[in-house]
Amino acid sequence: MRRDDFRLEFSNVAWLEEGEEARQPTLTIRTDEDSEPLRERLDGDVDGTLSAGDVDVTFRFTGDVDEEDTRGVLAIANRVTGEFLLEVNASGADVVQFVSAARRYVERTDDAERYRTRVLAGEEPIVDFEKRTLLVYSVDGELLRQHSLIPSGVEI
């Protein structure tokens, strides 16, 4: 499946600017394509679907980080094999806002899991897991710590 086969939706981030009660930010990646190839990609080796600990979520800017309309690619990869399971185009500003909301969510709730990631085929859930880490990279591949979610005590 190609990047263009997926849509990325950010939810539970507006509360930060609107002064509402904290809600766990959620990334929803949706496709209208046949779910079977996607299910096969997201199947674990032993007992089915990959868990949160089996995958890494990253975002890489494709342009200058400081430009207002910079875009990039959000990816989910198998942590063990390094294989990209899916990629989706995204707005850099939306990702930065999402990271900010996830940081504030933890500060206000003491919840260890900063955000949720959901992958859907139409309305059918494929995976749903909570994550603590989201690594953000510049166009040159440099880790942007100020824009990333890195739990304290984790060395990268």
Secondary structure as UniProt FT lines:
FT   HELIX           3..5
FT   STRAND          6..11
FT   HELIX           14..18
FT   STRAND          26..31
FT   HELIX           35..42
FT   HELIX           52..54
FT   STRAND          55..61
FT   TURN            65..66
FT   TURN            68..69
FT   STRAND          71..78
FT   TURN            79..81
FT   STRAND          84..91
FT   HELIX           92..109
FT   STRAND          115..121
FT   TURN            122..123
FT   STRAND          124..131
FT   STRAND          134..137
FT   TURN            139..140
FT   HELIX           145..147
FT   TURN            152..153
//
